[in-house]
């Protein structure tokens, strides 16, 4: 029984991993049971079975992509001292993540934001919750740094979140569309300048 559950989880993980790669390249709405079944050499029923529906599969793919970002950027940054040291680490990890993205089209969340921002529904709601949590994390770290005296309180925390996010999205475009090798270093420099000006 346990081996069967482990095999089912491995199959589910394999489907989601392939789904993340395909959705990064083609978009979440282009992710179909048929295309995944073909890519995995499985039946359509075998692909949809662990999820119950295409919509649940798409949500699982989005969740996995967000989890990968958290594991690469958020989790390791928590080891740094709170305040500017942690923010510096967040920026370093974030820029490294953009530079060596595990996804074919760069930052999955940025691509999904462009795809889903005008499409109401469960996927957009899930993406909105993910982006909102990330922005809240950034804001919290900025406020902590301001309270510690590392960043001036004359800078508005929400303005800084917007500035950092905009720089990251711009860097993603420069890396992916413009093939600009200098983009990660520029983004890192500008992000730090925004915090310490």
C-alpha positions in Angstrom: 0.0 0.0 0.0 2.8 2.4 1.0 4.7 1.6 -2.2 1.6 2.3 -4.3 1.2 5.7 -2.6 4.8 6.5 -3.2 4.5 5.5 -6.9 1.4 7.7 -7.2 3.2 10.7 -5.7 6.2 10.1 -8.0 3.9 10.1 -11.0 2.1 13.2 -9.8 5.5 15.0 -9.3 6.7 13.9 -12.7 3.5 15.3 -14.4 3.8 18.6 -12.5 7.5 19.0 -13.3 6.8 18.5 -17.0 3.8 20.8 -16.8 5.9 23.5 -15.3 8.4 23.3 -18.1 5.7 23.2 -20.8 3.7 26.1 -19.2 6.8 28.2 -18.9 7.4 27.8 -22.6 3.8 27.9 -23.9 1.7 29.5 -21.1 -0.6 28.0 -18.5 -3.7 28.2 -20.7 -1.8 26.3 -23.4 -1.2 23.5 -21.0 -3.4 20.6 -22.0 -3.9 17.0 -20.9 -3.1 15.9 -24.4 0.1 17.7 -24.8 1.3 16.5 -21.4 0.3 12.9 -22.1 2.3 13.0 -25.3 5.3 14.5 -23.7 5.2 12.0 -20.8 4.3 8.9 -22.9 1.2 8.4 -20.8 -2.5 8.2 -21.4 -4.7 11.3 -21.0 -6.5 9.5 -18.1 -3.2 8.8 -16.4 -2.2 12.4 -16.6 -5.5 13.9 -15.4 -6.2 11.2 -12.8 -4.0 12.5 -10.0 -5.6 15.9 -10.3 -9.2 15.4 -11.3 -9.3 18.1 -13.9 -7.2 20.3 -16.1 -7.8 23.3 -13.9 -6.5 21.5 -10.8 -3.4 20.4 -12.8 -2.8 24.0 -13.9 -3.1 25.1 -10.2 -0.6 22.4 -9.2 1.8 23.6 -11.9 1.5 27.2 -10.7 2.0 26.2 -7.1 5.1 24.2 -8.0 6.6 27.1 -9.9 6.0 29.4 -6.9 7.5 26.8 -4.5 10.7 26.7 -6.7 11.0 30.4 -6.4 10.5 30.3 -2.6 13.1 27.6 -2.3 15.6 29.5 -4.4 15.1 33.0 -3.0 13.0 33.3 0.1 14.1 30.2 2.2 17.9 30.8 2.0 17.5 34.5 2.6 16.0 33.8 6.0 19.4 32.6 7.2 20.8 36.1 6.9 20.6 38.7 9.7 17.4 40.7 9.5 17.6 44.2 8.0 19.8 45.3 5.1 21.9 42.1 5.3 18.8 40.0 4.5 17.6 42.4 1.9 21.0 42.2 0.2 20.8 38.5 0.2 17.2 38.5 -1.2 18.4 40.8 -4.0 21.5 38.6 -4.7 19.4 35.4 -4.8 16.6 37.0 -6.8 19.1 38.3 -9.5 20.8 34.9 -9.5 17.4 33.2 -10.0 16.6 35.5 -12.9 20.1 34.9 -14.4 20.0 31.1 -14.2 16.2 30.6 -14.3 15.1 26.9 -14.2 12.4 27.8 -16.7 12.7 28.1 -20.5 11.2 31.6 -20.6 12.7 33.0 -17.4 10.7 33.9 -14.4 7.5 31.8 -14.4 5.6 34.3 -12.2 6.5 37.2 -14.5 5.4 35.3 -17.6 2.2 34.1 -15.8 1.4 37.6 -14.7 1.5 38.9 -18.3 -0.6 35.9 -19.4 -3.3 36.0 -16.6 -3.6 39.6 -15.5 -6.6 40.2 -17.7 -8.2 36.7 -17.4 -10.4 36.4 -14.3 -10.7 33.0 -12.8 -9.2 30.6 -10.3 -5.7 30.6 -11.9 -5.5 34.4 -11.8 -6.7 34.3 -8.2 -4.0 31.8 -7.2 -1.4 33.9 -9.0 -2.6 37.1 -7.3 -2.3 35.3 -3.9 1.2 34.2 -4.7 2.4 37.7 -5.9 0.7 39.3 -2.9 2.5 37.0 -0.5 5.9 37.8 -2.2 5.3 41.5 -2.1 4.2 41.3 1.6 7.5 39.5 2.3 9.5 42.2 0.5 7.6 44.9 2.3 8.1 43.3 5.7 11.9 43.0 5.1 12.1 46.7 4.1 10.1 47.8 7.2 12.4 45.7 9.4 15.5 47.3 7.8 13.9 50.8 8.3 13.1 50.0 11.9 16.8 48.9 12.4 18.0 52.2 10.9 19.5 50.4 7.9 17.2 52.1 5.4 15.9 55.6 5.7 12.3 56.0 6.7 11.9 58.8 4.2 11.6 56.1 1.5 8.1 54.6 1.3 8.1 50.8 1.8 5.4 50.2 -0.9 7.3 52.4 -3.3 10.4 50.3 -2.8 8.5 47.1 -3.3 7.2 48.5 -6.6 10.7 49.7 -7.6 12.4 46.3 -6.8 9.7 44.4 -8.6 9.8 46.6 -11.6 13.6 46.2 -11.8 13.3 42.4 -11.6 10.7 42.3 -14.4 12.8 44.6 -16.5 15.8 42.3 -15.9 13.8 39.3 -16.9 12.9 40.9 -20.2 16.5 42.0 -20.8 17.8 38.5 -20.1 15.1 36.6 -22.0 14.2 38.9 -24.9 17.3 41.0 -25.4 19.9 38.3 -24.4 21.7 41.0 -22.3 24.4 39.3 -20.2 24.8 42.5 -18.2 21.2 42.6 -17.0 21.6 40.6 -13.7 24.4 42.8 -12.5 22.6 45.9 -13.5 19.4 44.8 -11.7 21.4 44.0 -8.6 23.1 47.4 -8.7 19.9 49.4 -9.2 18.0 47.4 -6.6 20.6 48.1 -4.0 20.8 51.8 -5.0 17.0 52.0 -4.6 17.3 50.8 -1.0 20.3 52.9 0.0 19.9 56.2 -1.9 
